[in-house]
Amino acid sequence: MAQTTFYLTFSLVVIAVGILFILITYNFLRLIRYLRHISRNLENASEEVRRNITEIIERLSKLPIFSAFVRHHSKKGQK
């Protein structure tokens, strides 16, 4: 009787640990997918910010007061 109880208890523990492992693995994979999604969104946002900054610099370089500085700065950066 004691041996049967031990086997039954041990089997239930193995099943419970298996189910727990499956749930942890499933949630870990969901977390990885979510982090990948966030990473893509940040990459797209940074690209958009980069384009906006480039556009602002181009517009400022067309202004007479800033054009001399931008030309001087770009020549200095090419050396």
PyMOL CGO cylinders between C-alpha atoms (Angstrom):
from pymol import cmd
from pymol.cgo import CYLINDER

trace = [
    CYLINDER, 0.00, 0.00, 0.00, 2.78, 2.47, 0.89, 0.3, 1, 1, 1, 1, 1, 1,
    CYLINDER, 2.78, 2.47, 0.89, 4.62, 1.68, -2.32, 0.3, 1, 1, 1, 1, 1, 1,
    CYLINDER, 4.62, 1.68, -2.32, 1.51, 2.33, -4.42, 0.3, 1, 1, 1, 1, 1, 1,
    CYLINDER, 1.51, 2.33, -4.42, 0.95, 5.65, -2.64, 0.3, 1, 1, 1, 1, 1, 1,
    CYLINDER, 0.95, 5.65, -2.64, 4.58, 6.63, -3.28, 0.3, 1, 1, 1, 1, 1, 1,
    CYLINDER, 4.58, 6.63, -3.28, 4.33, 5.80, -7.01, 0.3, 1, 1, 1, 1, 1, 1,
    CYLINDER, 4.33, 5.80, -7.01, 1.07, 7.68, -7.34, 0.3, 1, 1, 1, 1, 1, 1,
    CYLINDER, 1.07, 7.68, -7.34, 2.43, 10.73, -5.50, 0.3, 1, 1, 1, 1, 1, 1,
    CYLINDER, 2.43, 10.73, -5.50, 5.68, 10.67, -7.47, 0.3, 1, 1, 1, 1, 1, 1,
    CYLINDER, 5.68, 10.67, -7.47, 3.75, 10.42, -10.77, 0.3, 1, 1, 1, 1, 1, 1,
    CYLINDER, 3.75, 10.42, -10.77, 1.58, 13.40, -9.84, 0.3, 1, 1, 1, 1, 1, 1,
    CYLINDER, 1.58, 13.40, -9.84, 4.66, 15.43, -8.90, 0.3, 1, 1, 1, 1, 1, 1,
    CYLINDER, 4.66, 15.43, -8.90, 6.34, 14.58, -12.23, 0.3, 1, 1, 1, 1, 1, 1,
    CYLINDER, 6.34, 14.58, -12.23, 3.19, 15.59, -14.12, 0.3, 1, 1, 1, 1, 1, 1,
    CYLINDER, 3.19, 15.59, -14.12, 2.90, 18.84, -12.13, 0.3, 1, 1, 1, 1, 1, 1,
    CYLINDER, 2.90, 18.84, -12.13, 6.57, 19.70, -12.76, 0.3, 1, 1, 1, 1, 1, 1,
    CYLINDER, 6.57, 19.70, -12.76, 6.10, 18.93, -16.47, 0.3, 1, 1, 1, 1, 1, 1,
    CYLINDER, 6.10, 18.93, -16.47, 3.07, 21.20, -16.70, 0.3, 1, 1, 1, 1, 1, 1,
    CYLINDER, 3.07, 21.20, -16.70, 4.93, 23.92, -14.80, 0.3, 1, 1, 1, 1, 1, 1,
    CYLINDER, 4.93, 23.92, -14.80, 7.90, 23.61, -17.16, 0.3, 1, 1, 1, 1, 1, 1,
    CYLINDER, 7.90, 23.61, -17.16, 5.61, 23.87, -20.21, 0.3, 1, 1, 1, 1, 1, 1,
    CYLINDER, 5.61, 23.87, -20.21, 3.91, 26.98, -18.78, 0.3, 1, 1, 1, 1, 1, 1,
    CYLINDER, 3.91, 26.98, -18.78, 7.24, 28.64, -17.98, 0.3, 1, 1, 1, 1, 1, 1,
    CYLINDER, 7.24, 28.64, -17.98, 8.59, 27.85, -21.45, 0.3, 1, 1, 1, 1, 1, 1,
    CYLINDER, 8.59, 27.85, -21.45, 5.43, 29.17, -23.13, 0.3, 1, 1, 1, 1, 1, 1,
    CYLINDER, 5.43, 29.17, -23.13, 5.52, 32.45, -21.18, 0.3, 1, 1, 1, 1, 1, 1,
    CYLINDER, 5.52, 32.45, -21.18, 9.26, 32.83, -21.80, 0.3, 1, 1, 1, 1, 1, 1,
    CYLINDER, 9.26, 32.83, -21.80, 8.69, 32.48, -25.56, 0.3, 1, 1, 1, 1, 1, 1,
    CYLINDER, 8.69, 32.48, -25.56, 5.88, 35.05, -25.41, 0.3, 1, 1, 1, 1, 1, 1,
    CYLINDER, 5.88, 35.05, -25.41, 8.22, 37.41, -23.57, 0.3, 1, 1, 1, 1, 1, 1,
    CYLINDER, 8.22, 37.41, -23.57, 10.91, 36.96, -26.21, 0.3, 1, 1, 1, 1, 1, 1,
    CYLINDER, 10.91, 36.96, -26.21, 8.41, 37.71, -29.01, 0.3, 1, 1, 1, 1, 1, 1,
    CYLINDER, 8.41, 37.71, -29.01, 7.18, 40.80, -27.15, 0.3, 1, 1, 1, 1, 1, 1,
    CYLINDER, 7.18, 40.80, -27.15, 10.73, 42.07, -26.64, 0.3, 1, 1, 1, 1, 1, 1,
    CYLINDER, 10.73, 42.07, -26.64, 11.47, 41.52, -30.34, 0.3, 1, 1, 1, 1, 1, 1,
    CYLINDER, 11.47, 41.52, -30.34, 8.35, 43.54, -31.18, 0.3, 1, 1, 1, 1, 1, 1,
    CYLINDER, 8.35, 43.54, -31.18, 9.47, 46.36, -28.87, 0.3, 1, 1, 1, 1, 1, 1,
    CYLINDER, 9.47, 46.36, -28.87, 12.94, 46.27, -30.42, 0.3, 1, 1, 1, 1, 1, 1,
    CYLINDER, 12.94, 46.27, -30.42, 11.51, 46.64, -33.92, 0.3, 1, 1, 1, 1, 1, 1,
    CYLINDER, 11.51, 46.64, -33.92, 9.33, 49.55, -32.80, 0.3, 1, 1, 1, 1, 1, 1,
    CYLINDER, 9.33, 49.55, -32.80, 12.33, 51.29, -31.24, 0.3, 1, 1, 1, 1, 1, 1,
    CYLINDER, 12.33, 51.29, -31.24, 14.37, 50.71, -34.38, 0.3, 1, 1, 1, 1, 1, 1,
    CYLINDER, 14.37, 50.71, -34.38, 11.63, 52.24, -36.54, 0.3, 1, 1, 1, 1, 1, 1,
    CYLINDER, 11.63, 52.24, -36.54, 11.23, 55.17, -34.18, 0.3, 1, 1, 1, 1, 1, 1,
    CYLINDER, 11.23, 55.17, -34.18, 14.97, 55.85, -34.10, 0.3, 1, 1, 1, 1, 1, 1,
    CYLINDER, 14.97, 55.85, -34.10, 15.09, 55.76, -37.90, 0.3, 1, 1, 1, 1, 1, 1,
    CYLINDER, 15.09, 55.76, -37.90, 12.24, 58.27, -38.04, 0.3, 1, 1, 1, 1, 1, 1,
    CYLINDER, 12.24, 58.27, -38.04, 13.99, 60.54, -35.52, 0.3, 1, 1, 1, 1, 1, 1,
    CYLINDER, 13.99, 60.54, -35.52, 17.22, 60.29, -37.54, 0.3, 1, 1, 1, 1, 1, 1,
    CYLINDER, 17.22, 60.29, -37.54, 15.37, 61.35, -40.70, 0.3, 1, 1, 1, 1, 1, 1,
    CYLINDER, 15.37, 61.35, -40.70, 13.70, 64.25, -38.87, 0.3, 1, 1, 1, 1, 1, 1,
    CYLINDER, 13.70, 64.25, -38.87, 17.01, 65.48, -37.48, 0.3, 1, 1, 1, 1, 1, 1,
    CYLINDER, 17.01, 65.48, -37.48, 18.61, 65.27, -40.92, 0.3, 1, 1, 1, 1, 1, 1,
    CYLINDER, 18.61, 65.27, -40.92, 15.71, 67.24, -42.38, 0.3, 1, 1, 1, 1, 1, 1,
    CYLINDER, 15.71, 67.24, -42.38, 15.98, 69.90, -39.67, 0.3, 1, 1, 1, 1, 1, 1,
    CYLINDER, 15.98, 69.90, -39.67, 19.73, 70.24, -40.27, 0.3, 1, 1, 1, 1, 1, 1,
    CYLINDER, 19.73, 70.24, -40.27, 19.15, 70.57, -44.01, 0.3, 1, 1, 1, 1, 1, 1,
    CYLINDER, 19.15, 70.57, -44.01, 16.53, 73.26, -43.45, 0.3, 1, 1, 1, 1, 1, 1,
    CYLINDER, 16.53, 73.26, -43.45, 18.78, 75.14, -41.02, 0.3, 1, 1, 1, 1, 1, 1,
    CYLINDER, 18.78, 75.14, -41.02, 21.70, 74.94, -43.44, 0.3, 1, 1, 1, 1, 1, 1,
    CYLINDER, 21.70, 74.94, -43.44, 19.61, 76.84, -45.99, 0.3, 1, 1, 1, 1, 1, 1,
    CYLINDER, 19.61, 76.84, -45.99, 19.26, 79.80, -43.62, 0.3, 1, 1, 1, 1, 1, 1,
    CYLINDER, 19.26, 79.80, -43.62, 21.94, 82.44, -44.29, 0.3, 1, 1, 1, 1, 1, 1,
    CYLINDER, 21.94, 82.44, -44.29, 22.91, 82.79, -40.65, 0.3, 1, 1, 1, 1, 1, 1,
    CYLINDER, 22.91, 82.79, -40.65, 23.56, 79.07, -40.24, 0.3, 1, 1, 1, 1, 1, 1,
    CYLINDER, 23.56, 79.07, -40.24, 24.82, 78.21, -43.70, 0.3, 1, 1, 1, 1, 1, 1,
    CYLINDER, 24.82, 78.21, -43.70, 28.37, 79.48, -43.02, 0.3, 1, 1, 1, 1, 1, 1,
    CYLINDER, 28.37, 79.48, -43.02, 28.60, 77.41, -39.85, 0.3, 1, 1, 1, 1, 1, 1,
    CYLINDER, 28.60, 77.41, -39.85, 27.29, 74.26, -41.51, 0.3, 1, 1, 1, 1, 1, 1,
    CYLINDER, 27.29, 74.26, -41.51, 29.66, 74.61, -44.47, 0.3, 1, 1, 1, 1, 1, 1,
    CYLINDER, 29.66, 74.61, -44.47, 32.59, 75.28, -42.14, 0.3, 1, 1, 1, 1, 1, 1,
    CYLINDER, 32.59, 75.28, -42.14, 31.64, 72.35, -39.93, 0.3, 1, 1, 1, 1, 1, 1,
    CYLINDER, 31.64, 72.35, -39.93, 31.21, 69.95, -42.86, 0.3, 1, 1, 1, 1, 1, 1,
    CYLINDER, 31.21, 69.95, -42.86, 34.60, 70.90, -44.33, 0.3, 1, 1, 1, 1, 1, 1,
    CYLINDER, 34.60, 70.90, -44.33, 36.19, 70.41, -40.93, 0.3, 1, 1, 1, 1, 1, 1,
    CYLINDER, 36.19, 70.41, -40.93, 34.60, 66.96, -40.62, 0.3, 1, 1, 1, 1, 1, 1,
    CYLINDER, 34.60, 66.96, -40.62, 35.92, 65.86, -44.06, 0.3, 1, 1, 1, 1, 1, 1,
    CYLINDER, 35.92, 65.86, -44.06, 39.61, 66.40, -43.19, 0.3, 1, 1, 1, 1, 1, 1,
]
cmd.load_cgo(trace, "trace")
